[in-house]
Amino acid sequence: MNQIQKDLLEQIAGIHEVPQGAYNFRMNGEGAGRNTTENIDIVTKTDKPGIDIIIKPNTKNESVHIPVILSQTGLTDLVYNDFYIGDNADVTIVAGCGIHNGGDEKSQHDGIHSFHIGKNARIRYIEKHYGEGDGNGENVMNPTTIIEIDQKGYMEMETVQIKGISSTKRDTIAKLGEGATLIVKEKLMTHGNQYAETNFNVDLNGADSSTHVISRAVAKDDSKQLFVSKINGNNRCNGHTECDAIIMDNAVVQAIPEITAANVDASLIHEAAIGKIAGEQIIKLMTLGLSEKEAEEQIVSGFLK
């Protein structure tokens, strides 16, 4: 890896070198390194680009890193990754994509990730998106996440995009079985003329299934954001969707939370709040010696933590 690729890897995966455990590196559309363990196998698909990550039942305290790096301008990369999480497993998966675009052409990565989570399995999934470059080309990312959680399975999904992505459409589709739980925490910031669209669609099909979808977003300059969250309560269940956004400058933010109860014992809540930074917050920080710009940055940073 060159220095640009190493820097991107640190931004999206928090690592400076080859990690411990299972991993698969993809760089500029090609495989760039792989390791498997006794309990975690990674297999290249034969019918389309992508990999299968197979985690044996009862696997505990292991991790998988599957970062994607694009440092070549004008490249379009599409992958299909399937995760098979065995019963009673408890693992962490770190994904994400970093783009460095130093040219005038569009660089784009689309990832379709499908999760098949077994009974009583627990998974923490972290996905970070980051873009940079010294050219005029666009950085585009369109992640799709498809989730099926079996009886009493649990998934916590953290998605972060706070810099450098010109356009993104983020789709998450989930179906939960009996006693299954899905927690989603999204952090998003746009600036310039960037556009970000997020779509969540969660079907609570099993008795006592539950979901909590939380989005924190900041829109600056002339950027635009659209947040759509749909929760369908098809059994005795609990669902909560929440979108909080800070709007600045000439930005536009649209939030559309939707809940549908198809069972008398479905308990569903939606919340949405969009507003500017309160003036008294800025004034308070300025009295501590910060400039107005520094005060705004502090508030935004704290909001997205």
Phi, psi and omega per residue, in radians:
M1 nan 2.446 3.023
N2 -1.486 3.126 -3.043
Q3 -1.147 -0.663 3.116
I4 -1.042 -0.800 -3.128
Q5 -1.149 -0.677 3.097
K6 -1.113 -0.714 3.136
D7 -1.141 -0.718 3.101
L8 -1.095 -0.727 3.137
L9 -1.059 -0.702 3.113
E10 -1.140 -0.687 -3.117
Q11 -1.125 -0.726 -3.003
I12 -1.672 -0.397 -3.071
A13 -2.176 -0.124 3.114
G14 1.179 0.447 -3.126
I15 -2.183 2.612 -3.116
H16 -1.857 -0.228 -3.067
E17 -2.644 -3.069 3.136
V18 -1.065 2.206 -3.067
P19 -1.373 2.900 2.999
Q20 -1.314 2.709 3.063
G21 1.457 -2.778 -3.085
A22 -1.391 2.488 3.079
Y23 -2.753 2.762 3.009
N24 -2.520 2.042 3.118
F25 -1.719 2.339 3.056
R26 -2.153 2.160 -3.092
M27 -2.310 2.161 3.127
N28 0.897 0.769 3.035
G29 1.447 0.087 -3.099
E30 -2.287 2.680 3.046
G31 -1.157 2.443 -3.070
A32 -2.335 0.318 3.115
G33 2.565 2.462 -3.103
R34 -2.684 2.542 3.012
N35 -2.504 2.424 3.068
T36 -2.047 2.928 3.098
T37 -2.213 3.128 3.125
E38 -1.041 -0.561 -3.054
N39 -1.838 -0.202 -3.077
I40 -2.245 2.099 3.118
D41 -1.962 2.565 3.097
I42 -2.235 2.136 -3.022
V43 -2.181 2.303 3.093
T44 -1.260 2.320 3.080
K45 -1.190 2.599 3.131
T46 -1.808 -0.273 -3.063
D47 -1.803 -0.249 -3.133
K48 -2.857 2.862 -3.119
P49 -1.172 2.391 3.114
G50 2.418 -3.036 -3.074
I51 -2.422 2.770 2.937
D52 -1.879 2.236 3.084
I53 -1.884 2.023 -3.023
I54 -2.003 2.018 -3.094
I55 -1.928 2.111 -3.061
K56 -1.153 2.656 3.033
P57 -0.969 2.558 3.064
N58 1.229 0.186 3.064
T59 -1.211 2.254 -3.080
K60 -2.226 2.541 2.968
N61 0.980 0.658 3.046
E62 -2.079 2.869 -3.095
S63 -2.368 2.770 3.074
V64 -2.300 2.263 3.051
H65 -1.962 2.203 -3.136
I66 -2.337 1.056 -3.104
P67 -1.284 2.666 3.061
V68 -2.146 2.275 -3.140
I69 -2.134 2.289 2.998
L70 -2.113 1.997 3.097
S71 -2.118 0.156 -3.130
Q72 -1.927 2.085 -3.088
T73 -1.160 2.564 3.082
G74 1.426 0.114 -3.087
L75 -1.567 2.368 3.003
T76 -1.989 2.137 -3.039
D77 -2.149 2.288 3.124
L78 -2.270 2.242 3.124
V79 -2.360 2.619 3.051
Y80 -2.089 1.955 -3.141
N81 -2.016 2.209 3.116
D82 -1.968 2.313 -3.134
F83 -1.975 2.169 3.107
Y84 -1.992 1.833 -3.056
I85 -1.761 1.986 -3.078
G86 -1.203 2.818 3.135
D87 -0.949 2.424 3.033
N88 1.180 0.146 3.094
A89 -1.298 2.745 3.106
D90 -2.525 1.766 -2.986
V91 -2.415 2.861 3.047
T92 -2.054 2.332 3.110
I93 -2.094 2.174 -3.141
V94 -1.961 2.007 -3.131
A95 -2.048 -2.758 3.079
G96 2.189 2.859 -3.124
C97 -2.416 2.385 3.052
G98 -2.127 2.322 3.131
I99 -2.093 2.268 2.915
H100 -2.013 1.989 -3.092
N101 -2.015 1.861 -3.124
G102 -1.753 0.206 -3.108
G103 -2.149 -2.852 -3.090
D104 -1.791 -0.068 -3.128
E105 -1.607 2.857 3.126
K106 -1.398 2.330 2.987
S107 -1.927 2.332 -3.004
Q108 -2.486 2.397 3.018
H109 -2.240 2.200 3.045
D110 -2.075 2.128 3.138
G111 -2.096 2.205 3.073
I112 -1.884 1.886 -3.098
H113 -1.907 2.162 3.127
S114 -2.012 2.233 -3.114
F115 -1.957 2.251 3.073
H116 -2.073 1.736 -2.958
I117 -1.820 2.123 -3.038
G118 -1.332 3.138 -3.096
K119 -1.107 2.335 3.087
N120 1.057 0.222 3.117
A121 -1.415 2.643 3.112
R122 -2.242 2.355 -3.134
I123 -2.432 2.388 2.977
R124 -1.956 2.117 -3.049
Y125 -2.069 2.134 -3.095
I126 -2.057 2.170 -3.117
E127 -2.298 2.054 -3.136
K128 -2.058 2.430 3.101
H129 -2.114 2.384 -3.050
Y130 -2.621 2.427 3.108
G131 -2.359 2.641 3.095
E132 -2.744 3.100 3.075
G133 2.709 2.758 3.141
D134 -1.935 0.322 3.086
G135 -2.008 -2.937 -3.125
N136 -1.835 0.076 -3.102
G137 -1.269 2.675 3.128
E138 -1.414 2.581 2.972
N139 -1.940 2.024 -3.035
V140 -2.136 2.319 3.060
M141 -2.364 2.311 3.131
N142 -2.304 1.481 -3.131
P143 -1.467 2.410 3.016
T144 -2.107 2.251 -3.136
T145 -2.141 2.128 -3.133
I146 -2.016 2.180 -2.972
I147 -2.220 2.282 2.971
E148 -2.216 2.108 -3.087
I149 -2.035 2.146 -3.124
D150 -1.394 -3.064 -3.026
Q151 -0.892 2.121 3.084
K152 1.052 0.345 3.014
G153 -1.312 2.826 -3.054
Y154 -2.481 2.340 3.051
M155 -2.382 2.277 3.002
E156 -1.998 2.120 -3.030
M157 -2.059 2.114 3.119
E158 -1.996 2.104 3.113
T159 -2.098 2.347 -3.079
V160 -2.341 2.242 3.007
Q161 -2.528 1.868 -3.041
I162 -2.226 0.040 -3.126
K163 -2.816 2.397 2.797
G164 1.434 0.157 -3.118
I165 -1.824 2.008 -3.050
S166 -1.161 -0.724 -3.088
S167 -2.630 2.441 3.113
T168 -2.614 2.475 2.987
K169 -2.215 2.012 -2.983
R170 -2.006 1.941 -3.109
D171 -1.968 2.274 3.055
T172 -2.240 2.177 -3.124
I173 -2.177 2.187 -3.059
A174 -2.350 2.512 3.039
K175 -2.249 2.173 -3.042
L176 -1.969 2.353 3.089
G177 -1.573 -2.919 -3.060
E178 -1.040 2.171 3.079
G179 1.209 0.176 -3.108
A180 -1.394 2.693 -3.102
T181 -2.341 2.381 3.034
L182 -2.251 2.143 3.056
I183 -1.993 2.220 3.133
V184 -2.142 2.253 3.087
K185 -2.203 1.947 -3.119
E186 -1.912 2.375 3.022
K187 -2.223 2.223 -2.980
L188 -2.516 2.366 3.027
M189 -2.397 2.359 3.080
T190 -2.176 2.677 3.117
H191 -2.618 3.077 -3.108
G192 1.036 -2.295 3.101
N193 -1.848 0.426 -3.072
Q194 -1.171 2.724 3.102
Y195 -2.278 2.346 3.109
A196 -2.364 2.258 3.105
E197 -2.193 2.257 3.128
T198 -2.134 2.278 3.112
N199 -2.261 2.080 3.037
F200 -1.964 2.383 3.057
N201 -2.441 1.900 -3.040
V202 -2.073 2.163 3.059
D203 -1.779 2.002 3.078
L204 -1.602 1.548 -3.012
N205 -1.592 -0.519 -3.066
G206 -1.607 2.641 3.076
A207 -1.073 2.368 3.120
D208 1.141 0.368 2.995
S209 -1.343 2.788 -3.092
S210 -2.686 2.697 3.057
T211 -2.574 2.625 3.078
H212 -2.420 1.918 -3.092
V213 -1.895 2.056 -3.089
I214 -2.152 2.226 3.076
S215 -2.151 2.287 3.013
R216 -2.078 2.141 -3.033
A217 -2.388 2.586 3.051
V218 -2.276 2.238 3.116
A219 -2.087 2.141 -3.111
K220 -2.030 2.959 3.009
D221 0.961 -2.187 -3.132
D222 -1.916 0.395 -3.087
S223 -1.308 2.839 -3.126
K224 -2.314 2.461 3.108
Q225 -2.332 2.505 3.036
L226 -2.275 2.180 3.119
F227 -2.099 2.097 3.109
V228 -2.164 2.177 -3.141
S229 -2.302 2.115 -3.141
K230 -2.102 2.199 3.057
I231 -2.116 2.212 -3.110
N232 -1.994 1.960 3.141
G233 -1.591 1.765 -3.046
N234 -1.805 0.129 -3.126
N235 -2.759 -3.031 2.991
R236 -1.147 2.044 -2.974
C237 -2.832 3.026 3.057
N238 -2.320 2.287 3.131
G239 -2.448 2.453 -3.128
H240 -2.494 2.197 3.050
T241 -2.153 2.379 -3.014
E242 -2.479 2.245 3.087
C243 -2.238 2.110 3.056
D244 -2.095 2.247 -3.089
A245 -2.371 2.457 2.971
I246 -1.783 2.238 3.131
I247 -1.945 2.376 -3.088
M248 -2.362 2.766 3.027
D249 0.985 -2.161 -3.115
N250 -1.932 0.412 -3.085
A251 -1.236 2.852 3.098
V252 -2.270 2.262 3.093
V253 -2.239 2.267 3.087
Q254 -2.157 2.210 3.127
A255 -2.091 2.242 -3.118
I256 -2.249 1.493 3.044
P257 -1.451 2.433 -3.110
E258 -2.439 2.257 3.077
I259 -2.202 2.431 -3.140
T260 -2.294 2.108 3.113
A261 -1.783 2.111 3.109
A262 -2.005 0.303 3.122
N263 -2.583 2.439 -3.070
V264 -1.114 -0.368 -3.131
D265 -1.767 0.267 3.053
A266 -1.447 2.239 3.121
S267 -2.028 1.909 -2.997
L268 -2.246 2.450 -3.136
I269 -2.361 2.428 2.994
H270 -2.265 2.545 3.122
E271 -2.449 2.515 3.053
A272 -2.603 2.347 3.130
A273 -2.492 2.232 3.109
I274 -2.260 2.314 3.127
G275 -2.953 2.964 3.115
K276 -1.509 2.941 3.060
I277 -1.186 2.301 -3.123
A278 -1.160 2.367 -3.107
G279 -1.035 -0.637 -3.116
E280 -1.170 -0.491 3.085
Q281 -1.142 -0.772 3.129
I282 -1.135 -0.786 -3.122
I283 -1.057 -0.723 -3.131
K284 -1.059 -0.762 -3.137
L285 -1.239 -0.589 3.124
M286 -1.166 -0.530 3.088
T287 -1.189 -0.293 3.102
L288 -1.598 0.077 3.059
G289 1.852 0.014 3.134
L290 -1.487 2.617 2.991
S291 -1.314 2.944 3.129
E292 -1.055 -0.738 3.126
K293 -1.130 -0.747 3.124
E294 -1.118 -0.654 3.117
A295 -1.117 -0.766 3.102
E296 -1.059 -0.759 -3.133
E297 -1.102 -0.672 3.109
Q298 -1.109 -0.762 -3.113
I299 -1.144 -0.780 -3.139
V300 -1.110 -0.760 3.126
S301 -1.050 -0.773 3.114
G302 -1.150 -0.636 -3.140
F303 -1.136 -0.636 -3.065
L304 -1.587 0.027 3.118
K305 -1.213 nan nan
